[in-house]
Amino acid sequence: MKKYCFWSVLAVICAIIGVVQLPWDPSRFGGVFFLALAVGCAGEWLMLRNQQKHKAFHALSILGKVLFSLFLVSFIAIQGIIIGGMQSDSQASDADFVLVLGARVYGNGRPSAALSARLDTALDYLAAHPNAKAILCGGQGSNEPVPEAEAMFDYMVENGADRDRLLKESASNNTIQNITNAREFVGTGDRTAVITSDFHLARARVLMRRGGLDPYGIPAPTPYPAQRISVHCREYCSILGLMLTGRWW
């Protein structure tokens, strides 16, 4: 009876967390993530309840426990990677170019809070390192009025950046393409670093290294504490995808 109770309670907890996060766009991924977990837990509860009726239910209940265990271990391990990678690298202070990775641009053309935090971090870096340049990375999403790089450029110029120190990479749709396209601006021997949200930094370093650039990171703060659950769930899925496809190492 207790094992039935565990899975049903876990399903309810995951469902509540998921429903709470669904209405707010920045946390919607977390809502979907936890609702999927709720469905899985409810399915395990159902298999256990019916395992005496048919051996197939018993086999599925065992499979469910194995899959959940693998998920739990991988989730904890990857969260350790994410949290451990949120610190700045001292070598980043020597960069000739900093890649500023894009994020959501609203319908009015203004950067989202996450993107603004990255741009503010870039403004601080350029002010402290007068010889460095910033490569603003980001194409145009289906729900964005302009390419992210264009909105990023406007924001930084409005906030005092020298436009001659800003380069725009506006043809990409994801981080891998950001880095690949940004390489065209970087000369042989130039040192590079990446500016992105703190939770994204561990993955960005790996992609920088695989793209042939220096894998040094500068974290921008995550603007909303309530967004943490969602972005860490999304980052878990992204890193797991890289690992499963052999692109992490």
C-alpha positions as CSV (number, residue, x, y, z in Angstrom):
1,M,0.0,0.0,0.0
2,K,2.8,2.4,0.9
3,K,4.4,2.0,-2.6
4,Y,1.1,2.9,-4.2
5,C,0.8,5.9,-2.0
6,F,4.4,7.1,-2.8
7,W,3.7,7.2,-6.5
8,S,0.3,8.8,-6.2
9,V,1.6,11.5,-3.9
10,L,4.6,12.2,-6.1
11,A,2.3,12.5,-9.1
12,V,0.1,15.0,-7.3
13,I,3.1,17.1,-6.2
14,C,4.6,17.1,-9.7
15,A,1.2,18.1,-11.2
16,I,0.8,21.0,-8.7
17,I,4.3,22.3,-9.5
18,G,3.6,22.0,-13.2
19,V,0.2,23.7,-13.2
20,V,1.6,26.6,-11.1
21,Q,4.3,27.2,-13.7
22,L,2.2,26.9,-16.9
23,P,0.6,30.4,-17.0
24,W,3.9,32.4,-16.9
25,D,5.8,32.2,-20.2
26,P,9.3,32.3,-18.7
27,S,8.5,29.2,-16.6
28,R,6.2,27.3,-19.0
29,F,8.8,24.8,-19.9
30,G,9.1,23.8,-16.3
31,G,5.3,23.4,-16.2
32,V,5.4,21.0,-19.1
33,F,8.4,19.1,-17.6
34,F,6.7,18.5,-14.2
35,L,3.4,17.6,-15.8
36,A,5.2,15.0,-17.9
37,L,6.7,13.7,-14.6
38,A,3.3,13.6,-13.1
39,V,2.0,11.5,-15.9
40,G,4.9,9.1,-15.5
41,C,4.4,8.7,-11.8
42,A,0.6,8.2,-12.3
43,G,1.4,5.5,-14.8
44,E,3.7,3.8,-12.4
45,W,1.0,3.9,-9.7
46,L,-1.5,2.4,-12.2
47,M,0.9,-0.4,-13.1
48,L,1.5,-1.3,-9.5
49,R,-2.2,-1.3,-8.8
50,N,-2.8,-3.8,-11.6
51,Q,0.3,-5.9,-11.5
52,Q,-1.6,-8.9,-10.0
53,K,-4.0,-8.9,-12.9
54,H,-1.4,-9.5,-15.6
55,K,2.3,-10.1,-15.7
56,A,2.7,-7.4,-18.3
57,F,1.7,-4.8,-15.7
58,H,4.4,-6.1,-13.3
59,A,7.0,-6.0,-16.0
60,L,6.0,-2.4,-16.9
61,S,6.1,-1.4,-13.2
62,I,9.7,-2.7,-13.0
63,L,10.6,-0.8,-16.2
64,G,9.1,2.3,-14.8
65,K,11.1,2.2,-11.6
66,V,14.3,1.6,-13.6
67,L,13.6,4.6,-15.9
68,F,12.7,6.8,-13.0
69,S,15.9,5.8,-11.2
70,L,18.0,6.6,-14.3
71,F,16.2,10.0,-14.6
72,L,16.8,10.8,-11.0
73,V,20.5,10.0,-11.1
74,S,21.0,11.9,-14.4
75,F,19.0,14.9,-13.2
76,I,21.1,15.2,-10.0
77,A,24.4,14.7,-11.8
78,I,23.5,17.3,-14.5
79,Q,22.3,19.8,-12.0
80,G,25.7,19.4,-10.3
81,I,27.3,20.2,-13.6
82,I,25.1,23.3,-14.1
83,I,25.6,24.7,-10.7
84,G,29.3,23.9,-10.7
85,G,29.7,25.8,-14.0
86,M,28.0,29.0,-12.9
87,Q,31.2,30.8,-11.8
88,S,33.2,33.2,-14.0
89,D,36.6,32.1,-15.4
90,S,39.6,34.3,-14.5
91,Q,40.9,33.8,-18.1
92,A,37.9,35.6,-19.4
93,S,39.4,38.9,-18.4
94,D,41.9,38.6,-21.3
95,A,39.4,38.2,-24.1
96,D,39.7,40.1,-27.3
97,F,36.1,39.2,-28.2
98,V,33.2,38.3,-26.0
99,L,30.3,36.4,-27.5
100,V,27.0,37.6,-26.0
101,L,24.4,34.9,-26.6
102,G,20.9,36.0,-27.4
103,A,17.6,35.3,-25.8
104,R,13.9,36.3,-26.2
105,V,13.0,39.7,-27.7
106,Y,9.5,40.9,-27.0
107,G,7.0,42.1,-29.6
108,N,7.9,45.7,-29.0
109,G,11.6,45.0,-30.0
110,R,12.9,45.2,-26.4
111,P,15.1,42.5,-24.9
112,S,13.6,40.2,-22.3
113,A,14.8,40.4,-18.7
114,A,17.2,37.5,-19.3
115,L,18.6,39.1,-22.4
116,S,18.9,42.5,-20.7
117,A,20.9,40.9,-17.9
118,R,23.3,39.4,-20.4
119,L,23.7,42.8,-22.2
120,D,24.2,44.6,-18.9
121,T,27.0,42.2,-18.1
122,A,28.5,42.8,-21.5
123,L,28.3,46.6,-21.0
124,D,30.2,46.2,-17.7
125,Y,32.8,44.0,-19.4
126,L,33.4,46.5,-22.3
127,A,33.7,49.3,-19.8
128,A,36.4,47.5,-17.9
129,H,38.2,46.2,-21.0
130,P,38.5,49.0,-23.5
131,N,40.3,46.9,-26.1
132,A,37.7,44.2,-26.2
133,K,34.8,43.9,-28.7
134,A,31.4,42.2,-28.3
135,I,29.9,39.8,-30.8
136,L,26.1,39.9,-30.4
137,C,24.7,36.5,-31.3
138,G,21.1,35.8,-32.2
139,G,18.8,35.4,-35.2
140,Q,15.1,36.1,-35.4
141,G,12.6,33.7,-33.9
142,S,9.1,33.1,-35.2
143,N,7.7,35.2,-32.3
144,E,10.2,38.0,-32.5
145,P,9.9,41.2,-34.5
146,V,13.6,41.6,-35.3
147,P,16.7,39.5,-35.0
148,E,18.0,39.3,-31.5
149,A,21.4,40.7,-32.5
150,E,19.7,43.9,-33.8
151,A,17.7,44.4,-30.6
152,M,20.9,43.7,-28.6
153,F,22.8,46.2,-30.6
154,D,20.2,48.9,-30.1
155,Y,20.0,48.2,-26.3
156,M,23.8,48.5,-25.9
157,V,24.2,51.6,-27.9
158,E,21.3,53.2,-26.0
159,N,23.1,52.4,-22.8
160,G,26.4,53.9,-23.8
161,A,28.3,51.2,-25.8
162,D,30.5,52.3,-28.7
163,R,28.9,51.0,-31.8
164,D,32.3,50.4,-33.4
165,R,33.0,47.8,-30.7
166,L,29.8,45.8,-31.4
167,L,29.6,43.1,-34.1
168,K,26.3,41.5,-35.1
169,E,25.8,37.8,-35.8
170,S,22.1,37.6,-36.7
171,A,21.8,34.5,-38.9
172,S,21.7,31.8,-36.2
173,N,18.8,29.9,-34.5
174,N,20.6,28.2,-31.6
175,T,23.8,28.3,-29.5
176,I,25.7,25.9,-31.8
177,Q,25.0,28.1,-34.8
178,N,25.8,31.3,-32.7
179,I,29.3,30.0,-32.0
180,T,29.9,28.7,-35.5
181,N,28.9,31.9,-37.2
182,A,30.7,34.1,-34.6
183,R,34.0,32.4,-35.5
184,E,34.0,34.5,-38.8
185,F,34.8,37.6,-36.7
186,V,37.6,36.0,-34.7
187,G,41.1,36.1,-36.0
188,T,43.9,33.6,-35.5
189,G,45.3,34.1,-32.0
190,D,42.4,36.2,-30.7
191,R,41.2,35.2,-27.3
192,T,37.5,34.7,-26.7
193,A,35.0,34.4,-23.9
194,V,31.2,33.9,-23.7
195,I,28.6,35.9,-21.8
196,T,25.3,34.1,-21.1
197,S,23.0,33.4,-18.2
198,D,24.6,31.6,-15.3
199,F,22.6,28.4,-15.6
200,H,23.6,28.2,-19.3
201,L,27.3,28.7,-18.8
202,A,28.4,25.1,-18.4
203,R,26.9,24.1,-21.7
204,A,28.1,27.2,-23.5
205,R,31.7,26.4,-22.4
206,V,31.4,23.0,-24.0
207,L,30.0,24.4,-27.2
208,M,32.7,27.1,-27.3
209,R,35.4,24.4,-27.0
210,R,33.8,22.2,-29.7
211,G,33.5,25.3,-31.9
212,G,37.2,26.0,-31.7
213,L,37.0,29.0,-29.4
214,D,38.4,29.6,-25.9
215,P,35.8,28.1,-23.5
216,Y,35.9,30.8,-20.9
217,G,32.7,32.0,-19.4
218,I,31.2,35.2,-17.8
219,P,27.9,34.6,-16.0
220,A,24.9,37.0,-16.2
221,P,22.4,36.7,-13.4
222,T,19.0,35.0,-13.8
223,P,16.5,37.8,-13.3
224,Y,13.6,36.0,-11.6
225,P,14.2,33.5,-8.8
226,A,10.8,31.9,-9.7
227,Q,12.3,31.1,-13.1
228,R,15.0,29.0,-11.7
229,I,13.1,25.7,-11.7
230,S,12.1,26.0,-15.3
231,V,15.5,27.1,-16.7
232,H,17.3,24.3,-14.8
233,C,14.8,21.7,-16.2
234,R,15.4,23.1,-19.7
235,E,19.1,23.0,-19.3
236,Y,19.0,19.5,-18.0
237,C,17.2,18.4,-21.2
238,S,19.7,20.3,-23.4
239,I,22.8,18.9,-21.7
240,L,21.4,15.4,-21.6
241,G,20.7,15.7,-25.4
242,L,24.3,16.6,-26.0
243,M,25.5,13.7,-23.9
244,L,23.3,11.2,-25.6
245,T,24.4,12.3,-29.0
246,G,28.1,12.3,-28.1
247,R,28.6,16.1,-28.4
248,W,29.3,16.8,-24.8
249,W,32.9,15.4,-24.6
